[in-house]
Amino acid sequence: MRSSMDKVVLTLYEILDGYYYKEWIQEELREVGLPSSGDKEEQIDRFLNSKAAQRTSVYELGKRLIEALRLQELRQLAEHVGIAAQGRREQVLKGILDSVTFEPFIKRT
């Protein structure tokens, strides 16, 4: 169990792999001018290694990725980090952002 001061560590890879559809990752790639081909893992690696991702702070990129999620995915993420998943989108989003910290591009197995 964790104390109230502990935050759940999420990697950027974990957010993209667990809560983004492949089509959403393809859109992220198109926005930064990169090819959107390949399987989901290749796309995630390409995006996270892009100049656009590399020059954004880990916190800002993690926050942006989470803010882009729909309520359904936010609720799944809230359950994953062990917080209440009920309420309006803004409430769930705030609860997640208050409960997590981000690490860069580590894949968890």
C-alpha positions in Angstrom: 0.0 0.0 0.0 1.2 3.5 -0.6 1.0 6.5 1.6 -0.9 9.6 0.5 2.3 11.3 -0.3 3.4 8.6 -2.8 2.6 9.0 -6.4 2.2 6.3 -9.0 4.9 6.3 -11.6 3.6 6.1 -15.2 5.9 5.9 -18.2 5.0 7.7 -21.3 5.2 4.3 -23.1 2.7 2.9 -20.6 0.2 5.7 -21.3 0.5 5.3 -25.1 0.4 1.5 -25.1 -2.3 1.1 -22.5 -4.7 3.9 -23.1 -4.2 5.0 -26.7 -5.6 3.4 -29.8 -3.2 2.8 -32.7 -5.1 5.4 -34.7 -4.5 8.0 -32.0 -0.8 7.3 -32.1 -0.8 7.6 -35.9 -2.4 11.0 -35.5 0.3 12.1 -33.0 2.9 10.9 -35.6 1.3 12.8 -38.4 1.2 16.0 -36.3 4.9 15.8 -35.8 5.5 15.0 -39.5 6.6 11.4 -39.1 5.5 8.2 -40.9 2.5 6.5 -39.2 3.2 3.0 -40.6 4.2 0.0 -38.5 2.7 -1.8 -35.6 1.7 0.0 -32.4 5.0 -0.7 -30.6 7.0 0.7 -33.5 4.7 3.8 -33.7 5.1 4.5 -30.0 8.9 4.2 -30.2 9.0 6.5 -33.2 6.8 9.1 -31.5 8.7 9.0 -28.2 12.1 9.3 -30.0 10.9 12.1 -32.2 12.4 15.6 -31.9 9.0 17.0 -30.8 8.7 14.5 -27.9 12.4 14.9 -27.0 12.2 18.6 -26.6 9.1 18.5 -24.4 9.5 17.9 -20.7 8.4 14.5 -19.5 5.8 16.0 -17.2 4.4 18.2 -20.0 4.2 15.4 -22.5 2.6 13.0 -20.0 0.1 15.6 -19.0 -0.8 16.4 -22.6 -1.2 12.7 -23.4 -3.5 12.2 -20.4 -5.5 15.3 -21.1 -6.2 14.1 -24.6 -7.9 10.9 -23.4 -11.6 10.4 -23.4 -13.5 9.9 -20.2 -13.7 6.2 -20.7 -9.9 5.9 -20.9 -9.5 8.3 -18.0 -11.7 6.1 -15.8 -9.6 3.0 -16.8 -6.4 4.9 -15.9 -7.9 6.2 -12.6 -8.7 2.6 -11.7 -5.1 1.5 -12.7 -3.6 4.1 -10.3 -6.0 3.3 -7.5 -8.1 6.4 -7.3 -11.9 7.1 -7.7 -13.0 6.9 -11.3 -16.4 8.4 -10.8 -17.4 12.0 -11.5 -17.1 14.4 -14.4 -14.2 14.3 -16.8 -12.5 17.3 -15.1 -12.7 15.6 -11.7 -11.2 12.3 -12.9 -8.5 14.1 -14.9 -7.5 16.2 -11.9 -7.4 13.2 -9.6 -5.1 11.4 -12.0 -2.7 14.3 -12.5 -2.6 14.8 -8.7 -1.8 11.1 -8.2 0.9 10.4 -10.8 4.4 11.3 -11.8 5.9 10.5 -15.1 9.1 8.8 -16.3 10.3 9.0 -19.9 10.5 6.1 -22.3 10.9 3.0 -20.3 9.0 -0.1 -21.4 7.8 -2.2 -18.5 7.5 -5.9 -19.1 
